[in-house]
C-alpha cells in the first residue's frame, strides 16, 4: 500500500515523522524538490520577461488540442 502525504509546514512533517517512528512503521521519503541549474533558472526568467513584455504568444489548452486535432 502507498500513501502520499503533503504536509503544509515543516512542523507538520516533523509531527508526522515522529508519529510514524513512534508506531514503528516502515516508510520511505521521496524528495520531490526540483533543482534547476543556473542556466535553466536564467531561461525561465528570460521567458517570464518576454511573456510580460508581450513578446511571446500563448495558447489555451483548447486551442492546442484543436490545432493538433487531439481526440479526448
N, C-alpha and C positions, 0 to 999 in steps of 0.2 A: 504494500500500500504506500502511496505517496501523498503527501500533504504539502502544499505550498503556502507559506505564511509570509506576509509583507508587513513587518512592524512599522509603525508610524514614527518611531523615535528610537534613539539608542537605548533609552531606558526600557522601552517595551521589549526590545531584542534581548537585553540583559535579563529581564524578568523571565522571558520565555525560556532562554537557555538554562537559567537557574532551575526552573521548574523541571525541564527535561532531564537535567543532571540529577536532581533530587529523586526523580522517579526511576532513575537508572535506564532511561530509554536510549536506544541506539539511534543516532541521527547523523546526517551529514549536512554541511552548509555549502551553498554554492554562492560564489561571489559573482554577481551579475553586473558588476561595475564595468563600464566600457572605458578603456584607456585609449585616448587619441594621441597620435604623435603631434608635434608642433606644426608640421606641415598640414595635417588634417584639421587641426584647430584653425589655422590661418585660412584654409579653404572654406570652412564653414562661415567664418567671419566675413570673408570676401563675398560669399554668396548672399549672406544676410544684407550686406551693404548694397550689393547690386539689386536685390529684391526691393529693399526700402527706397532705392533711387528710381525704381520703375524700369530698370534695365532688363528685367527678366520677366517673361510671360509665365503665368501659372494657369493650370487647368484643374477643373474639378474632377473627381473620380468618375462621374458620369460621362464627362467629355472624353476622358481617356478610354473608358470602356467602349463608347460609341466609335471613337476613332479607330481602335484596333479590332472592332467587331467581336468583342468578347461576349460569349453567351453565359449567363449566370446559371 
